[in-house]
Amino acid sequence: MTAPEAAPVFTHVDAITDAGEYRARASKPLRLPDGREIGAVSEVPRLYVTRAFARLAQAPVLPYAARLEMLAKAADLFENAVLEGQSADDYLDLVSLCAGVPRAIAHASVAAIARTLRALPDTLAQEIPRGAVTDLDDPRLREGAAYWARQGRTLAVHASGNTPGVHSLWPSALALGYAVAVRPSSREPFTPQRLVRAFREAGFTSHVALLPTDHDVADVLIEQADRALVYGGQSVVDKYAANPAVLTQGPGRSKTVVTDDVDWHEHLDTIAASVSGLGGAACTCTTAVLVEGDTATAHAFAAALAGRLAEVEAGKLRIELPEETARQLADYVEQAGTGTTAYGRDDIVETVRPGAAVLHPVVRVAPDAKAPVLGVELPFPCVWVAPYRRADGIAPLASSLVVAAITEDMEFARRLLDEPGIANVYIGAHTTTWMKPGVPHDGYLSEHLMRTKGVIR
């Protein structure tokens, strides 16, 4: 770990609205992975949330060009400025310490968020349907045209705390004219806090809010908002499955498949980076690799991958967890991996200080491509390998945020593209963690927030 060892001065994460920052009577302790308390997160009550949303719904819709200009300014502020007495370095220290995220990962995530904000003019230009207009004064409306319209005024975000990078998605709602309220994760509330401060200083004074709550009040944000973006596990996805106003960001279950027309030895570095990138905690990290060939091929690949991951982790880009949590995850690997063959270390838990631990990479071989364990996603580098046959079809690769297809077979790639359960297909030697501003993550957020209306004037 490259995170600083010393705990910072006791810090508070308070609610932020158009009225400024507010410290609630109730709060939840902020703890380091080793259990040390370093601060508190306010937990605002139901009434505070409902009043905040009433004001957000009344925020004026600013001109499109002004919104984009303010977002570019916010990118610079977020990345470099001192905000409410907090420097960029102070912020990175807090993220690294509290979330256990290596500072290098946190720094790269911050740079990615800033790039995404600056790229929004080009990104949104790609998202707008061809033929749709965005301004009532557009002359095309004289003969009738499609008008790109918001489906509501407010967006609620239930954020996760895996890495800062999850906060690169929701700011585009501000560009689309929405007012946004974010409920931060108590594990890593510092990124949304800093973003909201940057947006307010850039000019979104009444259009964005930070609303930390307890779990009972969390659903009030969903009830009050016109649209919602919610991060969580499978239980969260199931909870909101019947609510069309809620877009869930659940387990990624991202996969890599290597067909027999390429030499997998040449792609070990790419696959290892897919597994271990971003500490192995992101939804885009590879959690299963299907290798076309027989069982012996899968085992040879797994042994080589385990060796390569052991080299990769020499950089110590591993996420710290409470030691109890780390041991629970290790036990779960043993339970879920019943019937699989392990490669690499036997003891995957390493205590780095009293109460805190990191997990070493796990590589296990399942008997076939239909094994349920291939859908198990854990918040550290844990990958399940299986032999793959074309007769298995595309089903073993479905229900994936990303499938990286290391193949020369474009007909196979087309079959992946035609599978509705695969959100993204990366063809060739690409990591599953690859991202670029303007390229959708799980579709464009605007698909959830916007619609076309027929208009003539």
C-alpha positions as CSV (number, residue, x, y, z in Angstrom):
1,M,0.0,0.0,0.0
2,T,1.2,3.5,-0.7
3,A,-1.4,5.1,1.6
4,P,0.0,7.3,4.4
5,E,0.0,5.6,7.8
6,A,-1.0,8.4,10.0
7,A,-4.7,9.2,10.6
8,P,-5.8,12.7,9.6
9,V,-7.3,15.3,11.8
10,F,-10.9,14.3,12.8
11,T,-13.1,15.1,9.8
12,H,-16.8,15.6,9.2
13,V,-18.8,14.9,6.0
14,D,-22.0,17.0,6.3
15,A,-25.0,17.5,4.1
16,I,-24.7,20.2,1.4
17,T,-27.6,22.0,-0.2
18,D,-28.3,25.4,-1.6
19,A,-28.4,26.6,2.0
20,G,-24.8,25.5,2.5
21,E,-23.3,22.8,4.7
22,Y,-25.4,21.3,7.5
23,R,-24.2,19.0,10.3
24,A,-27.0,16.7,11.5
25,R,-27.5,15.6,15.1
26,A,-27.3,12.0,14.1
27,S,-24.1,10.7,12.5
28,K,-22.2,7.5,11.6
29,P,-18.5,7.0,12.5
30,L,-16.0,7.2,9.7
31,R,-13.5,4.4,10.2
32,L,-10.2,3.3,8.6
33,P,-10.0,-0.3,7.5
34,D,-8.2,-1.1,10.8
35,G,-11.2,0.2,12.8
36,R,-9.7,3.5,13.9
37,E,-12.3,6.3,14.0
38,I,-11.3,9.3,11.9
39,G,-14.5,11.3,11.7
40,A,-18.2,11.1,11.2
41,V,-20.8,11.3,8.4
42,S,-24.0,13.2,9.1
43,E,-27.2,11.4,8.7
44,V,-30.0,13.8,7.8
45,P,-33.6,13.0,8.6
46,R,-36.5,12.4,6.3
47,L,-37.9,16.0,6.5
48,Y,-34.5,17.4,5.6
49,V,-34.4,15.2,2.5
50,T,-38.0,16.1,1.4
51,R,-37.3,19.8,1.8
52,A,-34.1,19.6,-0.1
53,F,-35.8,17.9,-3.0
54,A,-38.6,20.5,-3.1
55,R,-35.9,23.1,-3.6
56,L,-34.0,21.1,-6.1
57,A,-37.1,20.7,-8.2
58,Q,-37.5,24.4,-8.4
59,A,-33.9,25.1,-9.5
60,P,-33.9,27.0,-12.7
61,V,-32.8,25.2,-15.9
62,L,-29.6,27.0,-17.0
63,P,-28.7,27.4,-20.7
64,Y,-27.0,24.4,-22.2
65,A,-23.8,26.2,-23.1
66,A,-23.6,27.7,-19.6
67,R,-24.0,24.2,-18.0
68,L,-21.1,22.8,-20.1
69,E,-18.9,25.8,-19.3
70,M,-19.6,25.3,-15.5
71,L,-18.8,21.6,-15.7
72,A,-15.4,22.3,-17.4
73,K,-14.7,24.8,-14.6
74,A,-15.8,22.2,-12.0
75,A,-13.3,19.7,-13.5
76,D,-10.4,22.0,-12.8
77,L,-11.7,22.8,-9.3
78,F,-12.2,19.2,-8.4
79,E,-8.8,18.1,-9.7
80,N,-6.7,21.0,-8.3
81,A,-8.4,23.5,-6.1
82,V,-8.6,24.0,-2.3
83,L,-12.3,23.5,-1.6
84,E,-13.6,24.4,1.9
85,G,-10.0,24.3,3.2
86,Q,-9.3,20.9,1.6
87,S,-6.5,20.6,-0.9
88,A,-6.4,17.9,-3.6
89,D,-3.6,16.2,-1.7
90,D,-5.7,16.2,1.5
91,Y,-8.6,14.7,-0.3
92,L,-6.5,11.9,-1.9
93,D,-5.0,11.1,1.5
94,L,-8.5,10.7,2.9
95,V,-9.7,8.5,0.1
96,S,-6.6,6.3,0.4
97,L,-6.8,6.0,4.1
98,C,-10.5,5.6,4.7
99,A,-11.4,3.4,1.7
100,G,-8.1,1.5,1.7
101,V,-7.7,2.5,-2.0
102,P,-4.0,2.8,-3.1
103,R,-3.2,6.5,-3.7
104,A,-2.2,5.7,-7.3
105,I,-5.6,4.3,-8.0
106,A,-7.4,7.2,-6.3
107,H,-5.2,9.7,-8.3
108,A,-5.9,8.0,-11.6
109,S,-9.7,7.9,-10.8
110,V,-9.7,11.7,-10.1
111,A,-7.9,12.4,-13.4
112,A,-10.5,10.2,-15.2
113,I,-13.4,12.0,-13.6
114,A,-12.0,15.4,-14.7
115,R,-11.4,14.1,-18.2
116,T,-15.0,12.9,-18.4
117,L,-16.3,16.3,-17.3
118,R,-14.2,18.1,-19.8
119,A,-15.3,15.7,-22.6
120,L,-19.1,16.2,-21.9
121,P,-19.7,18.5,-24.9
122,D,-18.4,15.9,-27.3
123,T,-20.0,13.0,-25.4
124,L,-23.5,14.5,-25.3
125,A,-23.2,15.4,-29.0
126,Q,-22.8,11.7,-29.7
127,E,-25.7,10.8,-27.4
128,I,-28.3,13.1,-28.9
129,P,-30.4,11.1,-31.4
130,R,-29.7,12.2,-35.0
131,G,-32.5,14.4,-36.2
132,A,-33.4,15.5,-32.7
133,V,-33.2,19.2,-31.7
134,T,-32.4,20.5,-28.2
135,D,-33.6,24.1,-28.6
136,L,-37.1,25.4,-29.1
137,D,-35.7,28.1,-31.4
138,D,-34.3,25.5,-33.8
139,P,-35.7,26.3,-37.2
140,R,-36.3,22.6,-37.9
141,L,-39.3,22.7,-35.6
142,R,-41.1,24.9,-38.1
143,E,-41.7,21.8,-40.1
144,G,-41.9,19.4,-37.2
145,A,-39.0,17.5,-35.6
146,A,-38.0,15.3,-32.7
147,Y,-37.2,17.3,-29.5
148,W,-34.8,15.8,-26.9
149,A,-36.5,16.3,-23.6
150,R,-35.9,15.5,-19.9
151,Q,-38.1,12.9,-18.3
152,G,-38.0,14.7,-15.0
153,R,-36.3,17.5,-13.1
154,T,-34.4,15.6,-10.3
155,L,-32.0,12.7,-10.1
156,A,-31.2,10.8,-6.9
157,V,-27.9,8.9,-6.7
158,H,-27.1,6.1,-4.2
159,A,-23.4,6.0,-4.6
160,S,-21.0,3.1,-3.9
161,G,-17.6,3.4,-2.3
162,N,-15.5,1.0,-4.3
163,T,-13.3,3.5,-6.0
164,P,-13.7,7.2,-6.8
165,G,-14.3,6.3,-10.5
166,V,-18.0,5.4,-9.9
167,H,-18.6,9.2,-9.7
168,S,-17.7,9.8,-13.3
169,L,-21.2,8.8,-14.5
170,W,-23.8,10.9,-12.7
171,P,-22.4,14.5,-13.3
172,S,-23.6,14.2,-16.9
173,A,-27.1,14.6,-15.5
174,L,-26.2,18.2,-14.6
175,A,-25.2,18.8,-18.2
176,L,-28.6,17.5,-19.3
177,G,-30.4,20.0,-17.0
178,Y,-31.2,17.8,-14.1
179,A,-30.8,18.8,-10.4
180,V,-28.9,16.0,-8.6
181,A,-28.9,14.7,-5.0
182,V,-26.2,12.2,-4.0
183,R,-26.3,9.9,-1.0
184,P,-22.7,9.1,-0.4
185,S,-21.3,5.8,0.7
186,S,-20.0,5.9,4.3
187,R,-17.0,4.0,3.2
188,E,-15.8,6.7,0.8
189,P,-17.9,9.9,1.0
190,F,-15.1,12.2,0.1
191,T,-15.3,12.1,-3.6
192,P,-19.0,13.1,-3.9
193,Q,-18.4,15.7,-1.2
194,R,-15.6,17.3,-3.2
195,L,-17.5,17.0,-6.5
196,V,-20.6,18.8,-5.0
197,R,-18.4,21.5,-3.6
198,A,-16.7,21.9,-7.0
199,F,-20.0,22.1,-8.8
200,R,-21.4,24.7,-6.4
201,E,-18.3,26.9,-6.7
202,A,-18.5,26.5,-10.5
203,G,-22.1,27.9,-10.5
204,F,-24.5,25.0,-9.8
205,T,-25.5,26.7,-6.5
206,S,-29.0,25.3,-6.4
207,H,-28.7,22.3,-8.7
208,V,-26.7,19.7,-6.6
209,A,-26.9,18.4,-3.1
210,L,-25.1,15.9,-0.9
211,L,-27.6,14.1,1.3
212,P,-26.0,11.5,3.7
213,T,-28.7,9.4,5.4
214,D,-29.1,6.2,7.4
215,H,-30.5,3.2,5.5
216,D,-34.1,3.9,6.6
217,V,-34.1,7.3,5.1
218,A,-32.2,6.3,2.0
219,D,-35.3,5.2,0.1
220,V,-36.8,8.7,0.6
221,L,-34.3,10.0,-2.0
222,I,-35.7,7.4,-4.5
223,E,-39.3,8.3,-3.6
224,Q,-38.7,12.1,-4.0
225,A,-36.7,12.0,-7.2
226,D,-38.0,11.7,-10.7
227,R,-35.2,9.4,-11.7
228,A,-32.6,7.5,-9.7
229,L,-29.2,5.9,-10.2
230,V,-28.5,3.2,-7.6
231,Y,-25.3,1.2,-7.0
232,G,-25.3,-2.1,-5.1
233,G,-25.2,-5.9,-5.2
234,Q,-27.7,-8.3,-6.7
235,S,-30.2,-7.7,-3.9
236,V,-30.3,-4.0,-4.8
237,V,-30.8,-4.9,-8.5
238,D,-33.7,-7.2,-7.5
239,K,-35.2,-4.7,-5.2
240,Y,-35.7,-2.1,-8.0
241,A,-36.1,-4.4,-10.9
242,A,-39.8,-3.4,-11.3
243,N,-39.2,0.3,-11.0
244,P,-38.6,1.9,-14.4
245,A,-37.5,5.2,-12.8
246,V,-34.5,3.5,-11.2
247,L,-31.4,2.6,-13.1
248,T,-29.3,0.1,-11.1
249,Q,-25.6,-0.4,-11.4
250,G,-25.1,-3.9,-9.9
251,P,-22.5,-6.6,-10.2
252,G,-20.5,-6.4,-13.4
253,R,-19.5,-10.0,-13.7
254,S,-17.2,-8.9,-16.5
255,K,-15.5,-11.7,-18.4
256,T,-12.6,-12.4,-20.9
257,V,-12.9,-15.1,-23.5
258,V,-9.9,-16.4,-25.4
259,T,-10.6,-18.4,-28.6
260,D,-8.3,-21.1,-30.0
261,D,-7.3,-19.0,-33.0
262,V,-5.0,-16.9,-30.8
263,D,-2.2,-17.8,-28.4
264,W,-3.2,-17.0,-24.9
265,H,0.5,-16.8,-23.8
266,E,0.8,-13.6,-25.7
267,H,-2.1,-12.0,-23.8
268,L,-1.3,-12.8,-20.2
269,D,-0.4,-9.2,-19.3
270,T,-3.6,-7.9,-20.7
271,I,-5.7,-10.5,-18.9
272,A,-3.8,-10.0,-15.6
273,A,-4.4,-6.2,-15.9
274,S,-8.1,-6.9,-16.4
275,V,-8.2,-8.9,-13.2
276,S,-6.1,-6.7,-11.0
277,G,-6.7,-3.2,-12.4
278,L,-8.3,-0.7,-10.0
279,G,-7.5,-3.1,-7.2
280,G,-9.8,-5.7,-8.6
281,A,-12.7,-3.9,-7.0
282,A,-14.4,-2.3,-10.0
283,C,-17.4,-3.7,-11.9
284,T,-15.3,-3.8,-15.0
285,C,-12.6,-6.1,-13.6
286,T,-12.5,-9.5,-15.1
287,T,-14.0,-12.1,-12.7
288,A,-14.1,-15.1,-15.1
289,V,-11.9,-16.2,-18.0
290,L,-13.1,-18.7,-20.5
291,V,-10.3,-20.4,-22.5
292,E,-11.3,-22.3,-25.6
293,G,-9.8,-25.8,-25.4
294,D,-9.8,-28.7,-23.1
295,T,-9.4,-28.9,-19.4
296,A,-5.7,-29.2,-19.6
297,T,-5.5,-25.9,-21.5
298,A,-7.6,-24.2,-18.8
299,H,-5.3,-25.4,-16.1
300,A,-2.1,-24.4,-17.9
301,F,-3.6,-21.0,-18.5
302,A,-4.6,-20.6,-14.8
303,A,-1.2,-21.6,-13.6
304,A,0.4,-19.0,-15.9
305,L,-2.1,-16.3,-14.9
306,A,-1.5,-16.9,-11.2
307,G,2.2,-16.5,-11.7
308,R,1.7,-13.3,-13.7
309,L,-0.7,-11.8,-11.0
310,A,1.9,-12.5,-8.4
311,E,4.3,-10.4,-10.4
312,V,1.7,-7.6,-10.9
313,E,0.9,-7.3,-7.2
314,A,4.5,-6.5,-6.5
315,G,3.3,-3.0,-7.1
316,K,1.2,-3.3,-4.0
317,L,-1.9,-1.8,-5.7
318,R,-4.2,-3.7,-3.4
319,I,-7.1,-2.4,-1.4
320,E,-7.1,-2.6,2.4
321,L,-10.1,-4.1,4.1
322,P,-11.0,-4.7,7.8
323,E,-9.2,-7.9,8.7
324,E,-12.5,-9.6,9.7
325,T,-14.0,-8.7,6.3
326,A,-10.9,-10.0,4.5
327,R,-11.1,-13.4,6.3
328,Q,-14.9,-13.6,5.6
329,L,-14.2,-13.1,1.9
330,A,-11.5,-15.8,2.0
331,D,-13.9,-18.2,3.7
332,Y,-16.5,-17.4,1.0
333,V,-14.0,-18.2,-1.7
334,E,-13.5,-21.6,-0.2
335,Q,-17.3,-22.2,0.0
336,A,-18.1,-20.9,-3.4
337,G,-15.1,-22.6,-4.9
338,T,-16.0,-26.1,-3.8
339,G,-15.0,-28.4,-6.7
340,T,-12.6,-25.9,-8.2
341,T,-8.8,-26.1,-8.4
342,A,-6.7,-23.3,-6.8
343,Y,-3.5,-21.8,-8.2
344,G,-1.3,-19.3,-6.4
345,R,-1.1,-18.8,-2.6
346,D,-2.9,-21.0,-0.2
347,D,-3.3,-18.3,2.4
348,I,-4.7,-15.3,0.6
349,V,-5.1,-13.0,3.6
350,E,-2.2,-10.8,4.6
351,T,-2.4,-8.6,7.7
352,V,-0.8,-5.3,7.0
353,R,-1.4,-3.7,10.4
354,P,-3.5,-4.7,13.4
355,G,-7.1,-4.9,12.2
356,A,-6.4,-4.3,8.5
357,A,-5.6,-6.8,5.8
358,V,-5.2,-7.2,2.0
359,L,-6.2,-10.1,-0.1
360,H,-3.8,-11.8,-2.6
361,P,-5.2,-12.7,-6.0
362,V,-7.3,-15.9,-6.3
363,V,-7.2,-18.0,-9.5
364,R,-9.4,-21.1,-9.6
365,V,-10.4,-23.4,-12.3
366,A,-14.0,-24.6,-12.6
367,P,-14.9,-27.8,-14.3
368,D,-16.8,-26.3,-17.2
369,A,-18.1,-23.0,-18.7
370,K,-21.6,-23.5,-17.2
371,A,-20.4,-23.6,-13.6
372,P,-22.4,-21.1,-11.4
373,V,-19.2,-19.9,-9.7
374,L,-18.3,-18.0,-12.9
375,G,-20.9,-15.5,-11.8
376,V,-19.3,-14.8,-8.4
377,E,-17.8,-11.3,-8.2
378,L,-15.7,-10.3,-5.2
379,P,-14.1,-6.9,-4.4
380,F,-10.5,-8.0,-4.9
381,P,-8.6,-9.8,-7.7
382,C,-10.5,-13.1,-7.8
383,V,-10.9,-14.8,-11.1
384,W,-12.6,-18.1,-12.1
385,V,-11.2,-19.9,-15.1
386,A,-13.0,-22.5,-17.2
387,P,-12.5,-24.5,-20.4
388,Y,-14.8,-23.2,-23.2
389,R,-16.2,-25.0,-26.3
390,R,-18.1,-23.3,-29.1
391,A,-20.9,-25.8,-28.4
392,D,-21.4,-24.0,-25.0
393,G,-22.8,-21.1,-27.0
394,I,-22.9,-17.5,-25.8
395,A,-24.9,-18.2,-22.6
396,P,-21.9,-18.6,-20.3
397,L,-20.8,-15.1,-21.4
398,A,-24.2,-13.4,-20.9
399,S,-25.1,-11.3,-17.9
400,S,-21.8,-9.4,-18.2
401,L,-21.1,-5.7,-18.1
402,V,-18.0,-6.3,-20.3
403,V,-16.9,-9.2,-22.4
404,A,-13.3,-8.9,-23.7
405,A,-13.1,-11.2,-26.7
406,I,-9.5,-12.0,-27.5
407,T,-10.2,-13.6,-30.9
408,E,-9.7,-13.3,-34.6
409,D,-13.2,-14.7,-35.3
410,M,-15.5,-11.8,-36.2
411,E,-18.5,-14.0,-36.5
412,F,-18.1,-15.0,-32.9
413,A,-17.7,-11.3,-32.0
414,R,-20.9,-10.6,-33.8
415,R,-22.7,-13.2,-31.8
416,L,-21.5,-11.5,-28.6
417,L,-22.7,-8.1,-29.9
418,D,-26.1,-9.6,-30.6
419,E,-26.5,-11.0,-27.0
420,P,-28.8,-8.6,-25.1
421,G,-27.2,-9.6,-21.7
422,I,-23.8,-8.2,-22.6
423,A,-23.5,-4.5,-22.2
424,N,-20.0,-3.9,-23.8
425,V,-17.9,-6.0,-26.1
426,Y,-14.2,-5.3,-26.5
427,I,-12.7,-7.2,-29.4
428,G,-9.0,-8.0,-29.4
429,A,-6.2,-7.4,-26.8
430,H,-8.1,-5.0,-24.6
431,T,-8.6,-5.0,-20.9
432,T,-12.1,-5.2,-19.5
433,T,-11.3,-2.1,-17.5
434,W,-10.8,0.0,-20.6
435,M,-12.9,3.2,-20.7
436,K,-13.0,6.3,-22.8
437,P,-15.1,9.4,-22.5
438,G,-18.0,9.2,-24.9
439,V,-18.1,5.4,-25.0
440,P,-21.0,4.1,-23.0
441,H,-20.4,2.3,-19.7
442,D,-23.8,0.5,-19.3
443,G,-25.5,2.4,-22.0
444,Y,-25.6,6.2,-21.8
445,L,-27.1,7.7,-18.7
446,S,-29.1,9.9,-21.1
447,E,-31.0,6.8,-22.2
448,H,-32.5,6.7,-18.7
449,L,-32.9,10.5,-18.3
450,M,-34.1,11.7,-21.7
451,R,-36.6,10.9,-24.4
452,T,-37.7,12.4,-27.7
453,K,-41.0,14.2,-28.2
454,G,-42.6,15.2,-31.5
455,V,-42.8,19.0,-31.7
456,I,-43.9,21.5,-34.4
457,R,-44.3,25.2,-34.0
